[in-house]
Every structure is written in structure tokens, then in C-alpha cells.
């Protein structure tokens, strides 16, 4: 409720302001005026409008004039104005007269500052300026003020005496101070003399250092020149050596290029040679195989005939190193099994195969290329295995077919050289009887058996 | 409103800040004194209003510009109207700003930030000027603001003249300003 009333009052004020604003332009235009004089920053109390006279008369001489202008006219005096008022004081005018002149000048009246007690004093001072009457008035005033003047004179005399005493004490203090200062000046002179000596010594030392530095600088320059010459020479040598190395590198580069070409030709020739060797080996192997095809049949027939007693129907025969025997043995009623591997790496497999053959179960064991078999198993181990697996009366046929040996040699294998006579001796030692059977093409074989007891 | 609250706190500090006595004596004259805050766009309105005051209300009036950012625009506008002798820039010092606000008959706002409005409310100086969001937000119902569409120059000049001569109105606005500052600065209360 109170707020509403306030708002209503404010709205009413707004309305009144609107009305005033509407008529603002209709008012007479004011004459341009300077803004209100500045105060405060320069010591003028612009807002102050009254003073006591003692406030204005207390400051002495210059300060009195300055303060009077700032208080009564609210501005500082110009140099001319200050000089005129000081001149007035110098001609015996009272401070009240100076203050009155300022206060009741045209400017002072416009400013209108009040000074309590100034008016009667000012009027009295002005009355003293009137001829004859002024003299009488001033005389009367002076006569009336004689006791006061006498008292002020005595006070002034006492003040002067006190001032003299203070001045004397001050002079004594100043003299003592001057003595101290003179002593300090003497000390300073001595110090200055010592400083001068030290300065001369320092200058001499600096000169010596300067000379030493100059000499070192000269030596350094000579050394630098020598160093520059050496560097120049070394650079020349380095350039020559670099050129030499560069040429050598070029020569080596060309040499390496030629070497690379020669190596390429060598590799090409080696490749051609290897190809020719491979071709020769292939042709040779083909020729051997072709030759063996005819010889093998006759050979096998001769050796099969020798084995016939052990190849009755149902007899078991194992052949090592040649598959062709199986069919032929089967045709004669035997149960044929073969093991083809006779190379060095076939040893474990061969031993394993023989180990799985039961004891005394084979009618015959055949190795058509016994020397090749020796790459896989030693002769004595093979003979022992054969002794175990052959049934009583069983036959062991060990051939010396040379064609596979030659083929193996061409393939890079080394076939041990074993003579039939030596093998016969070995078998004999193992308890075998042997008989040599030569095939139609002359290939030898040994037929071995153990005598039954 | 948090920003306003922090500004209000700053205004509270200004309220306890000592004013520059020399400047205060310098500006406290019998003539009308305007403190003013404006931006570049508001400076023509402000100078038109002040010119109207010089022409029809008080030929010795003085304009104290608080906003340092508006000094150039105000100086140019015053120079073009031939009234630059009556215009003075206060500067950045808080004690000078407080002296200007204390010496002024009113703070006249024609754009610019809310900080000077809150400062004026804090020291009890009436606020008038042209409505804008920041000024209305800061002053609330504690200021006599006029819409931009109104003949703002004459209205502002008449408002300052009214504020200068109407002590009860000044007291009412001062009370509203103090209430406004207290409301904004109180963290638990939601400002009106």
C-alpha cells in the first residue's frame, strides 16, 4: 500500500516534470556564463562565505595578501595585484584597510564574502585618509591607544630580547656547526688528496694493464695470422688429397663395374654347364634304366631259380631294394613282401621293418643290390637280423647288381665297394654256407644258407 | 543478477570510500552539477540535455563525466556544441568518482554500464536518464528514467532541475536507492 502511494507520487512527479520539460524551450535563453570557479585544488574554499577578521589578518605580508584574495575574491591574486597590495602595506596602510579595499571592491561585492568586525576597522582606516579630520582622528585614536601601544612596545622589546638571545644561541650553535663542518671539510680534503693519490696509482696500474693487453693483442694477431696461413696450407693439402681419393674412387667404381660384368658371365657359364651336366645325367640315367630293363629280367630269373627251394607255396619272402621281385615270387606261390629304401637315411626304417618280422618265419630274404643296402645298415647287423628271421633251411640271396650303384653315384650317393669273396668270408664266419651265382649278364650274387644240425 | 550483486558490493565499498576532498570542494558550487555516464550512442542525448540545462536552467552548470570510455565521444559532442568549458572528465580514481557523485545534483545515465548507477544509489545521489536494460535492471524503481522515444533532452534537464529544487523527492529516491542496494547485495533474497 505504501509502495503504491510512493509510485503514485512518483508518477505525479513525472507528470510535473513532463509539463516543465514541455515549457523548457519557451523560457528565455540564459546568457552564456563561465562554469563555477574552480576551488579547493589551489587552496580556495569556494563554498565558504564568512570569516573572522583574525583569520585574515594573522598571516604575515605575502601570505596575508594571498589569503585575502583567496578568501574575499575566491581567486588567487595576479602578480600586479599582489605587488600593489604589498606596496600599500609598505606605505603604512593597515591590514584592515587592505581587506576592506578587497571586500568592498566591485568584484568583492559580487562575491559577497562576510568578514566579522571588518567594517568598523575599515571605516576608521578610511576616515584617517580624510585631510585634517583624518589627522585628528588618527591622533585621537593613537592617544587613546597609548597604554596599549606602550604595552605592545614592551612586549615587542621583550620579544626582541628573547629573539636576540635565541639568535645568539643560534649563532653559537651555527659556529659550532661551522667548526664541525670545517673539520669535515679538512677531512674531506685529506680524503680527496688520498683519493687523488689512489687515482694516480690506479691510472698507472691501468696503463700497465693496457700495455700488457696491447702486447698480448699484438701477439694474438701474429698467432692468428700464422694460424690462418696454416689453415690455408692445410686446406690446399686437404683439397689435393680429396681429389686423389675422388679419382681412386672413380677407378675403383669402374673396376667394380667390370668385375660385376665378369661375375655375371661366370654365373651364366656355370648355369650353362650345370644344365649340360643335368642333361647328361638324365640321358645316362635313362640309358642305364633302359639297359637294366632287359638285363634285369634274365638276372632275376636266374636268381629266382636259385631261390626256388625256399619258395614253396605259402612260404614268406622279403625283398629289400627291388619291387619287381614281388610279382615274380607271387607267381611261384610265395607270399612276397618288399622294402624299397636302401639309402643312408633309410636305416631306421629298415631296422624297424626287420624288427617287426617274427623270428624264424621267412623262407627267404633277398637283397639284389647288397652294396647299396650297406648305406642303410652295417653288414654284420643285417646278417644278424637275417639269422633271426630266417626259418631253418631258409635262404639268403645277396646280389651285387651294379647298375643301381652307378645311378646312385650319378645322383651323388656313395656306394660302398664290397667284393663277393669278402662277403662270402663274412657269411662263413656267421655260420652260413655260400654259393656264387652269376647272372646271365655276369652280375654276381651269393646264395647263403645255414646248415641245419 | 550475480554480477549486479557483486557490483552492489563494490558500490558498498565506494560508500565507505573517502572522497577526494579537494575535488569535492572544487565541484561543490552553487551551480548545477551533473554527474553522467553514457556510451558513444548516448553521448548526443546527454549533451543535448546538458545544453538545454545551460541554455534554460543554469548557465554555470557543470557536467562531470564518470565513464572513462566515453570521454572522447563526450568531448567531441561538447566541443561541437561549444560547451566544452563546462564539461570535465573525472577519471578512474574511486575517491574522485565518489567526490563527483557527492557533489552532483543527479547522475544522468544515457547508456553505459550499471556500475555507476549502483555507485550513485550507494552514496545517495538521485539517478535519472534514458531507459535501457542495464540501467533499469540496476536501478529498479529508484530512478527517474525516460523512454528513448520521449523528448529525452528536455525531460532530463527538467528532471535535474526538479531534483535540485525538491528536497523531499531527493529523500524519497535516496531511500529507494538504499533499499535497492540492500536488496541486491543480500545473497539470500531474490531481487525485485
Interface residues (C-beta under 8 A of the other chain):
Chain A: X6 X7 X9 X10 X13 X14 X16 X17 X18 X20 X21 X22 X24 X25 X27 X28 X29 X30 X31 X32 X33 X34 X35 X36 X37 X38 X39 X40 X41 X45 X46 X47
Chain B: X21 X22 X23 X24 X25 X26 X28 X29 X30 X31 X52 X54 X55 X56 X57 X58 X59 X60 X61 X62 X85 X86 X141 X144 X151 X154 X155 X157 X158 X159 X161 X162 X166 X169 X172 X176
